[in-house]
Amino acid sequence: MGRSIMTSLANYLSITRIALVLSLLLIKPLSTPFFVIYIVSGLTDTLDGYVARKTNSESKLGEKLDSAADLVMVIVLLVIFLPSFKINPVLIVWIAVIIITRLITMALVKLKYKTFGMLHTYGNKITGFLLFLAPIFLKLVEINAMLKALCTVASIASLEELAIHISSDEFVANRRSLIMIKGRTDRQA
């Protein structure tokens, strides 16, 4: 492949993920086609960062596309699954509080740093992984129990990200945690 194609491949993967996730709105939830598209979109999420690092093509645009794709995934999953299951009202309020915290964080990022983006913290990565697994395990784990676990992790991750932005002077998308190991940078962590 030519150099320009390789440097854009990670961004194409993120754009493909957005298109795949949006297509889930048109497919019967939890059907075979749903899971095929869902798993392929998850693979593109894993591959975009890997490809960007391996081709030395990490970019601010790539960070923003990855964050946008993650946001689209969360919104689509909420639209598909919240109306489809009997969810404890307390959990719906909890999800709303997490969403409000995330919106406040995004507004703070826009106001403070004049950009869009979400951090790639360990907490956000764990939340994303658990969110990705949730539809796969819906037949095995009761939805409300799964949501309690997911909301717990998502709450911690969203509060950590908010605290990072309140205490930081610059936006660093690859900041891994609020607590930094002395003498190590985010890239080394």
Buried (B, 14 or more C-beta within 10 A) or exposed (E): EEEEEBBBBBBBBBBBBBEBBBBBEEBEBBEEEBBEBBEEBBEBBEBBBEBBEEBEBBEEEBBBBBBBBBBBBBBBBEEBBEEEEEBEEEBEEBBEBBBEBBEEBBEBBEEBBEEBBBBBBBBBEBBBBBBBBBBBEBEEBEBEEBBBEBBEBBBEBBBBBBEBBEEBEEBBBBBBBBEEEEEEEBEEE
